[in-house]
Amino acid sequence: MSIDGTPTTPEGWYPDPSGAPKSRWWDGTAWTEHYHDPSAPVDASPAAVGSATITAPVTSTGSGPYTLWLWIIIGLLAVSFLSLVTFDFQGYVLASAYSVNDPFAIFTPGYFLMLGVSFIAYWGTVALAFFDHKELKARGIASPFHWAFAFISSLVYLVGRSIVLKRRIGSGMLPLWVSVGYVVACVIVVIVWVVSTVALITSISNGFS
């Protein structure tokens, strides 16, 4: 009811007075700029019109967390390990001990092979990490671990990738366990090298005494 006692029309959706084929919201005192298609469900009020619903980013596993690029990175890691294992470390030590007059004697083919494999594996991993990161984004995975961390080392990228994917989609931990296995294997190889080197140096020292 208005101040002078004249009954007022209650607020609600009414035919648009302009004659347009849609409803318009009357707030009880004046027409508003809220319109409604009569064929759609009617809201109790236009208060929610224009409001945005905030939702968490949706992640998709696409074809899974493992890409071809990832498997090649792991393959390069395996090749690096094989070059480390097959390196003739005792021969390297002997060359250092007995070729004092030839400083280049330590640069054996095996030495250059190990350096070459390490070089290829390093830069190959950086390039493959870029494509792996791009593929994960194409599969709908939000903000995967950045590929540039591969510049630090392949292990950093593999571990970081696994942790981020675990948080995003709940899977993808295989590279982490591969990295752990690689580190353990390398530690074992280094221990064997140290023990054999100490024994070799001891025998050389006894030979000179």
C-alpha positions in Angstrom: 0.0 0.0 0.0 1.3 3.5 -0.9 1.6 6.4 1.5 -1.8 7.8 0.3 -3.5 4.5 0.9 -3.6 3.4 -2.7 -3.0 -0.3 -3.1 0.4 -1.1 -4.8 1.2 -4.0 -7.0 3.4 -6.5 -5.1 6.9 -7.2 -6.4 7.2 -10.0 -9.0 7.6 -10.9 -12.6 5.0 -9.3 -14.9 4.6 -8.8 -18.7 6.9 -6.1 -19.9 4.8 -2.9 -20.4 6.8 -2.2 -23.6 5.1 -5.2 -25.2 8.2 -7.3 -25.5 7.7 -11.1 -25.3 9.3 -11.4 -21.9 8.7 -10.7 -18.3 10.1 -7.8 -16.4 10.7 -7.5 -12.6 8.5 -5.1 -10.7 10.1 -4.2 -7.3 6.9 -3.0 -5.8 7.5 0.6 -6.7 9.1 0.7 -10.2 10.2 -1.4 -13.1 13.7 -2.7 -12.9 16.2 -3.7 -15.7 15.8 -7.4 -14.9 14.2 -9.4 -17.6 13.1 -13.0 -17.8 12.2 -15.5 -20.6 8.8 -16.9 -19.8 9.8 -20.3 -21.1 12.6 -20.6 -18.5 12.1 -21.3 -14.8 11.3 -18.2 -12.8 13.6 -17.2 -9.9 12.0 -15.9 -6.7 13.9 -12.6 -7.1 16.5 -11.2 -9.5 19.1 -10.8 -6.8 21.1 -13.7 -8.2 21.1 -12.2 -11.7 24.7 -11.4 -12.8 26.3 -13.2 -9.8 29.2 -15.5 -10.6 29.7 -18.9 -9.0 33.3 -19.6 -8.1 34.4 -23.1 -8.6 37.7 -24.9 -8.2 39.7 -25.5 -11.4 38.7 -28.8 -13.0 41.5 -31.2 -13.8 41.3 -34.0 -16.3 43.5 -37.0 -16.4 43.1 -37.2 -20.2 45.0 -40.2 -21.3 46.8 -40.5 -17.9 49.8 -38.9 -16.3 52.4 -40.8 -18.3 53.5 -39.5 -21.7 55.9 -40.8 -24.4 58.3 -38.0 -23.5 58.4 -39.2 -19.9 59.3 -42.7 -20.9 62.2 -41.4 -23.0 63.4 -39.3 -20.1 63.5 -42.4 -17.9 65.2 -44.2 -20.8 67.9 -41.6 -20.9 68.3 -41.9 -17.1 68.9 -45.7 -17.6 71.4 -45.1 -20.4 73.3 -42.6 -18.1 73.4 -45.3 -15.4 74.7 -47.9 -17.8 77.5 -45.6 -18.9 78.4 -45.0 -15.3 78.4 -48.7 -14.4 80.5 -49.8 -17.5 83.1 -47.0 -17.0 86.5 -48.6 -16.3 87.2 -46.7 -13.1 90.1 -48.9 -12.1 91.7 -48.4 -15.5 91.2 -44.7 -15.0 93.0 -44.8 -11.6 95.8 -46.9 -13.0 96.3 -44.5 -15.9 96.5 -41.6 -13.4 99.0 -43.5 -11.2 101.4 -44.8 -13.8 101.2 -42.2 -16.5 102.5 -39.2 -14.6 104.5 -38.1 -17.6 101.5 -38.2 -19.9 98.6 -36.1 -18.5 96.4 -37.1 -21.3 96.5 -40.8 -20.5 93.5 -40.4 -18.3 91.3 -39.3 -21.2 90.3 -42.8 -22.3 87.6 -43.6 -24.9 85.4 -44.7 -22.0 85.9 -41.4 -20.3 84.8 -39.5 -23.4 81.9 -41.9 -23.9 80.6 -41.2 -20.4 80.9 -37.5 -20.9 79.1 -37.7 -24.3 76.3 -39.7 -22.9 75.9 -37.3 -19.9 75.8 -34.3 -22.3 73.2 -35.9 -24.6 71.1 -37.1 -21.6 71.2 -33.6 -19.9 70.0 -31.6 -22.9 67.8 -34.3 -24.2 66.0 -34.3 -20.8 65.5 -30.6 -20.9 63.9 -30.8 -24.4 61.8 -33.8 -23.5 60.6 -32.1 -20.3 59.3 -29.2 -22.3 57.2 -31.5 -24.5 56.1 -33.5 -21.5 54.9 -30.4 -19.8 53.1 -29.3 -22.9 51.4 -32.7 -23.3 50.2 -32.7 -19.7 48.6 -29.3 -20.2 46.9 -30.5 -23.4 45.4 -33.4 -21.4 43.7 -30.9 -19.2 46.0 -31.1 -16.1 46.1 -27.7 -14.5 49.6 -26.2 -13.8 51.8 -29.3 -14.1 55.4 -29.1 -12.7 57.3 -26.7 -14.9 59.7 -28.2 -17.4 62.5 -25.6 -16.7 63.3 -27.5 -13.5 65.0 -30.1 -15.8 67.8 -27.6 -16.1 68.7 -28.5 -12.5 68.6 -32.2 -13.1 66.4 -34.9 -14.5 65.8 -36.2 -10.9 64.5 -32.8 -9.8 62.0 -32.7 -12.7 60.8 -36.3 -12.2 60.3 -35.9 -8.5 58.6 -32.5 -8.7 56.4 -33.8 -11.6 55.3 -36.8 -9.5 54.4 -34.7 -6.4 52.5 -32.1 -8.4 50.5 -34.7 -10.3 49.7 -36.6 -7.1 48.2 -33.4 -5.7 46.3 -32.6 -9.0 44.9 -36.0 -10.0 45.9 -38.4 -7.3 48.3 -40.5 -9.4 51.6 -40.3 -11.4 54.1 -41.3 -8.7 56.0 -43.8 -10.8 58.8 -41.4 -11.9 59.4 -40.6 -8.2 60.1 -44.3 -7.4 62.2 -44.6 -10.5 64.3 -41.6 -9.3 64.6 -43.2 -5.8 65.8 -46.5 -7.4 68.3 -44.6 -9.6 69.8 -42.7 -6.6 70.1 -45.9 -4.6 71.7 -47.7 -7.5 74.2 -44.9 -8.0 75.1 -44.9 -4.3 75.8 -48.6 -4.5 78.0 -48.1 -7.6 79.9 -45.3 -5.9 80.5 -47.4 -2.8 81.8 -50.2 -4.9 84.1 -47.7 -6.7 85.4 -46.3 -3.5 86.1 -49.7 -2.0 87.8 -51.0 -5.1 89.8 -47.8 -5.5 91.1 -47.9 -1.9 92.1 -51.5 -2.5 93.8 -50.6 -5.7 95.7 -47.7 -4.3 96.8 -49.8 -1.3 98.1 -52.5 -3.7 99.9 -49.8 -5.7 101.4 -48.3 -2.6 102.6 -51.7 -1.5 104.2 -52.2 -4.9 106.3 -49.1 -4.6 107.4 -49.8 -1.0 
